[in-house]
């Protein structure tokens, strides 16, 4: 689910779009690394899984590096 029942987008929608835009705008991009707080680990796991289930190969090229600021 990426949309609420009222049609507004969830926060994750932006990250899903960002992955697709990055790989579209930079076709030679081989990896996308997200260095983000460890508390966002579940969020990025879900983002990558959604992309994988939807059939986007880019999911395999994404990595979340959890930081404990």
matplotlib code that plots the C-alpha trace (Angstrom):
import matplotlib.pyplot as plt

x = [0.0, 1.5, -1.7, -4.1, -7.8, -8.3, -5.8, -2.9, 0.5, 2.4, 5.9, 7.4, 5.9, 8.6, 11.4, 9.9, 9.8, 13.4, 14.8, 13.1, 14.1, 17.8, 18.2, 16.3, 18.2, 21.6, 21.5, 25.1, 24.4, 25.4, 24.5, 22.4, 23.5, 21.3, 23.2, 20.4, 19.7, 19.4, 15.8, 14.9, 16.0, 12.5, 11.4, 14.1, 13.7, 10.0, 10.9, 13.3, 10.8, 8.0, 10.3, 11.3, 7.7, 6.7, 9.4, 11.9, 15.5, 16.7, 15.8, 18.9, 21.1, 20.0, 21.6, 20.7, 23.7, 22.3, 24.0, 23.7, 24.1]
y = [0.0, 3.3, 5.4, 6.1, 5.5, 9.3, 9.2, 10.9, 9.4, 7.7, 8.9, 5.8, 6.9, 9.6, 7.0, 4.6, 7.4, 8.5, 5.1, 4.9, 8.5, 8.0, 5.0, 6.6, 9.9, 8.2, 5.1, 4.2, 4.1, 0.7, 1.2, 3.5, 3.8, 5.4, 6.4, 7.0, 6.5, 3.0, 3.7, 3.8, 0.3, -1.2, 1.6, 0.9, -2.9, -2.3, 0.1, -2.4, -5.3, -3.3, -2.5, -6.2, -7.5, -4.9, -6.3, -3.5, -4.8, -1.6, -3.0, -5.3, -2.2, -0.4, -0.5, 1.1, 1.8, 2.2, 4.8, 5.2, 9.0]
z = [0.0, -1.0, -0.9, 1.9, 1.4, 0.9, -2.1, -0.4, -0.6, 2.2, 3.0, 1.4, -2.0, -2.3, -1.7, -4.2, -6.8, -5.9, -6.6, -10.0, -10.9, -9.9, -12.2, -15.0, -14.8, -14.3, -16.6, -15.7, -12.0, -10.7, -7.0, -4.8, -1.2, 1.4, 4.6, 7.0, 10.7, 11.9, 13.0, 9.3, 8.6, 8.4, 6.1, 3.6, 3.9, 2.9, 0.1, -1.5, -1.1, -2.7, -5.7, -5.9, -5.7, -8.4, -10.7, -10.6, -10.9, -9.3, -5.9, -6.1, -6.6, -3.5, -0.1, 3.2, 5.4, 8.9, 11.0, 14.7, 15.1]

ax = plt.figure().add_subplot(projection="3d")
ax.plot(x, y, z, "-o")
ax.set_aspect("equal")
plt.show()
